[in-house]
Each structure stands twice: as C-alpha cells, then as structure tokens.
Amino acid sequence: MKRIYKDHAERQGAYRQRQKEKQEAAAEEADEKAQCVALDLRFFGESAFDHNAETAKEEIQIHRSFLRALGQPDVQQNETLRQLGKRTWDALLNAERIGIDKWPVHLRDSYKSGYDVWIPMFDPKTQDFQGWHGYSVRGAMKPDWFETHWTAPKDCTGDEIISIEDLPALPMKTKKLELKQSESKPKTIEPPVPSTQQILLDARVRLSEQLRDL
C-alpha cells in the first residue's frame, strides 16, 4: 500500500531516512566483507574467500577440512570428488553444533520451516567454523541442490577415484588463546611519606583548632 504524506517536507524526510538506512546497510555489509577477507574465511568448495577451488587437489583438501571439523570420516576407499563433495554438503546440512542449530529455538524452528539454510564460514587458520559470518543458502535443503549447483574443477570430471595414498596431511588445528587472570595477589599501595613542611603545617592547623575550642 502506497503511503500518503501530508506535505512535501514529510515526503523529503521519509526519503532521507530511507537513504540513510540504505547507506548504513551498505556500510555494514562492506565491513563484514572486509572482515571475511582479512580472515580469509571459506565457504563450501572455496580455496580462498569468495574464490572457488580451481583444481581437484584444492577442492579435496577443503572438503577434508570441513569433514574433520564436522567430526566426519576422511576420504573413503574408492570415493570420487563428486561423492566427497556430496558427503561434505550433506554433513553441513545435518550438523547439529554449527549454524542455525546454535540459534534460539524460536528462531531456529521458524528458519527451518523452509528450504533455506544458514551455513557458517570456515576459518582455515583455526580449521573450524567461524560461527559469526556465514551465508544464507536459498533452497539448500532441496534434495537436488548439490546436483544442480555443484560443478567439478577444470582439471577433472569429478568422477575419478581419489588416491588416498597421495593425499597430503591436513593443516594443524589451532585454538584461540584465552587470557588467564593473574593468580598473584594485588600489590598494596603504601601512602606517601609526608614532608617536614607538611608535618609542621598540619601541627599548626591542629594547634589552632585546639585554641579555638578553649
């Protein structure tokens, strides 16, 4: 329904408010993107922020990292990249300790009522999911989402069997350092020693008060 304004000034005020909200939203989006770039956060199948894996080796490695963070098995015997990618995607959708499963119940239930899913981004430094930044993937819960959207890197078809013997070791997992409070007792601050001049001045003040009370 189109809003009716009482005069031109009200219309202009509403327009400025809309422009302000758009600018604030754009600034917030730019700030979030800058943080993702700085942390080099990854989404499904990415070898760098907002950059899809270009080789089978790159994509296999990121899928393996995702699976490890999700508590899932590494590459299986006779598994192909296509199968590995599908298994990783299914693990993401079914994960119970990341993404929307960590939201309050009333928000989680309302969000899961449709096919859209929010998936957190992956931090390659900690080798775990970041938890704050992520993507809302439209239609992700539809059974054919992976087959519709996934494409193999240029150097393979995705149906070649992965050589488990040739897989490199995964990066070490790291944890954020937590600052520990000092267990030492706080130092007692001693009062400053008064100077001779201050002592004489205090004595004169006390003597004057005593004479005044006589």
C-alpha positions as CSV (number, residue, x, y, z in Angstrom):
1,M,0.0,0.0,0.0
2,K,1.4,3.4,-1.0
3,R,1.9,5.8,1.8
4,I,0.3,9.2,1.7
5,Y,2.4,12.1,3.1
6,K,0.7,15.2,4.4
7,D,3.2,17.6,2.7
8,H,6.4,17.8,0.7
9,A,8.6,18.2,3.9
10,E,7.3,14.9,5.3
11,R,7.9,13.2,2.0
12,Q,11.5,14.5,1.9
13,G,12.1,13.5,5.5
14,A,11.0,9.9,4.7
15,Y,13.2,9.8,1.6
16,R,16.2,10.9,3.6
17,Q,15.5,8.3,6.2
18,R,15.3,5.6,3.6
19,Q,18.6,6.7,2.0
20,K,20.3,6.8,5.4
21,E,19.1,3.2,6.2
22,K,20.4,2.0,2.8
23,Q,23.8,3.7,3.4
24,E,24.1,2.1,6.8
25,A,23.2,-1.3,5.5
26,A,25.7,-0.9,2.7
27,A,28.4,0.2,5.2
28,E,27.6,-2.8,7.4
29,E,27.8,-5.2,4.5
30,A,31.2,-3.7,3.4
31,D,32.5,-4.0,6.9
32,E,31.5,-7.7,7.2
33,K,33.1,-8.4,3.8
34,A,36.3,-6.7,4.9
35,Q,36.4,-8.9,8.0
36,C,35.9,-12.0,5.9
37,V,38.7,-11.0,3.5
38,A,41.0,-10.3,6.4
39,L,40.3,-13.7,8.0
40,D,40.3,-15.4,4.6
41,L,37.0,-17.2,5.5
42,R,35.9,-20.0,3.2
43,F,32.5,-21.3,2.1
44,F,31.8,-24.8,0.7
45,G,34.2,-25.6,-2.1
46,E,36.3,-22.4,-1.8
47,S,40.1,-22.4,-1.7
48,A,40.1,-18.7,-0.6
49,F,37.5,-16.1,0.3
50,D,34.9,-15.8,-2.5
51,H,37.1,-17.9,-4.8
52,N,36.1,-21.4,-5.8
53,A,38.7,-24.2,-5.9
54,E,40.3,-24.3,-9.3
55,T,41.8,-27.8,-9.1
56,A,40.7,-31.2,-7.7
57,K,43.5,-31.1,-5.2
58,E,42.3,-27.8,-3.8
59,E,38.7,-28.9,-3.5
60,I,39.5,-32.3,-2.0
61,Q,41.6,-30.5,0.7
62,I,38.9,-28.1,1.7
63,H,36.3,-30.8,1.8
64,R,38.6,-32.9,4.1
65,S,39.0,-29.9,6.4
66,F,35.2,-29.4,6.6
67,L,34.6,-33.1,7.3
68,R,37.2,-33.2,10.1
69,A,35.7,-30.1,11.7
70,L,32.3,-31.8,11.5
71,G,33.6,-34.9,13.1
72,Q,33.1,-37.0,9.9
73,P,35.5,-39.6,8.3
74,D,38.2,-38.6,5.8
75,V,38.2,-39.7,2.2
76,Q,36.9,-43.2,1.8
77,Q,38.2,-46.0,-0.3
78,N,37.2,-45.7,-4.0
79,E,35.5,-42.3,-3.3
80,T,35.3,-39.7,-6.0
81,L,35.4,-35.9,-5.7
82,R,31.8,-35.7,-6.6
83,Q,30.9,-38.2,-3.9
84,L,33.2,-36.5,-1.4
85,G,31.6,-33.1,-2.2
86,K,28.1,-34.5,-1.7
87,R,29.0,-36.2,1.6
88,T,30.5,-32.9,2.8
89,W,27.4,-30.9,1.8
90,D,25.1,-33.4,3.5
91,A,27.2,-33.2,6.6
92,L,26.9,-29.4,6.6
93,L,23.1,-29.6,6.3
94,N,22.9,-32.2,9.1
95,A,25.4,-30.7,11.5
96,E,24.0,-30.1,15.0
97,R,26.6,-27.9,16.5
98,I,27.0,-25.2,13.9
99,G,24.9,-22.7,12.0
100,I,21.2,-22.4,12.9
101,D,21.3,-25.3,15.3
102,K,23.0,-22.9,17.7
103,W,20.3,-20.3,17.4
104,P,17.5,-19.8,20.0
105,V,14.7,-22.4,19.4
106,H,12.0,-20.0,18.2
107,L,14.4,-18.6,15.5
108,R,15.7,-22.0,14.5
109,D,12.3,-23.6,14.1
110,S,10.9,-20.7,12.0
111,Y,14.0,-20.7,9.8
112,K,14.0,-24.4,9.2
113,S,10.4,-24.3,8.1
114,G,11.5,-23.5,4.6
115,Y,14.2,-24.8,2.3
116,D,16.7,-22.1,3.1
117,V,19.7,-22.7,5.4
118,W,22.3,-20.5,7.1
119,I,25.8,-22.0,6.9
120,P,28.7,-20.5,8.8
121,M,32.0,-19.9,7.1
122,F,35.2,-21.9,7.7
123,D,38.3,-20.4,9.2
124,P,41.4,-22.0,7.6
125,K,43.7,-20.8,10.5
126,T,41.7,-22.5,13.3
127,Q,40.5,-25.2,11.0
128,D,37.0,-24.8,12.3
129,F,33.7,-23.0,11.5
130,Q,33.8,-19.3,12.4
131,G,30.3,-19.1,13.8
132,W,29.6,-15.4,13.2
133,H,30.0,-14.9,9.4
134,G,28.1,-17.1,7.0
135,Y,25.8,-17.4,4.1
136,S,22.0,-17.9,3.8
137,V,21.7,-20.5,1.0
138,R,18.3,-20.5,-0.7
139,G,16.8,-23.9,-1.4
140,A,19.8,-25.7,0.2
141,M,17.5,-28.3,1.8
142,K,16.1,-29.3,-1.6
143,P,17.2,-32.9,-2.5
144,D,18.7,-31.8,-5.8
145,W,20.5,-28.7,-4.7
146,F,24.0,-30.3,-4.8
147,E,23.5,-31.9,-8.2
148,T,22.1,-28.6,-9.6
149,H,24.8,-26.3,-8.3
150,W,28.0,-28.3,-8.0
151,T,30.5,-28.4,-10.9
152,A,33.8,-30.1,-11.0
153,P,37.1,-28.1,-11.2
154,K,38.5,-27.6,-14.7
155,D,41.2,-30.3,-14.3
156,C,38.9,-33.3,-13.7
157,T,35.4,-34.6,-14.3
158,G,34.7,-35.2,-10.6
159,D,34.3,-38.9,-11.2
160,E,37.9,-40.0,-10.8
161,I,38.7,-42.1,-7.8
162,I,40.7,-40.2,-5.2
163,S,44.1,-41.7,-4.4
164,I,44.2,-41.9,-0.6
165,E,47.9,-42.6,-0.6
166,D,48.7,-39.3,-2.3
167,L,46.6,-37.1,0.0
168,P,48.7,-34.5,1.9
169,A,48.3,-34.1,5.6
170,L,45.7,-31.6,6.8
171,P,46.7,-28.4,8.4
172,M,47.1,-28.4,12.2
173,K,44.0,-27.3,14.2
174,T,44.6,-24.3,16.4
175,K,42.6,-22.7,19.2
176,K,42.2,-19.1,20.1
177,L,44.4,-18.2,23.0
178,E,42.5,-17.3,26.2
179,L,43.9,-14.7,28.5
180,K,44.2,-16.1,32.1
181,Q,43.8,-13.9,35.1
182,S,46.9,-13.4,37.2
183,E,46.8,-15.6,40.3
184,S,49.2,-13.2,42.2
185,K,47.7,-11.1,45.0
186,P,47.2,-7.4,44.2
187,K,50.0,-5.1,45.5
188,T,49.2,-2.9,48.4
189,I,49.8,0.7,47.6
190,E,51.5,2.4,50.6
191,P,50.6,6.0,51.4
192,P,53.3,8.6,50.6
193,V,55.5,9.7,53.4
194,P,54.6,13.4,54.3
195,S,57.4,16.0,54.1
196,T,58.7,18.0,57.1
197,Q,56.9,21.1,55.8
198,Q,53.6,19.2,55.6
199,I,54.0,17.9,59.2
200,L,54.6,21.4,60.5
201,L,51.6,22.8,58.6
202,D,49.4,20.0,60.0
203,A,50.6,20.7,63.5
204,R,49.8,24.4,63.2
205,V,46.3,23.6,62.0
206,R,45.7,21.2,64.9
207,L,47.0,23.8,67.4
208,S,44.8,26.5,66.0
209,E,41.7,24.2,66.3
210,Q,42.6,23.4,69.9
211,L,43.0,27.1,70.9
212,R,39.7,27.9,69.2
213,D,37.9,25.3,71.3
214,L,39.2,26.8,74.6
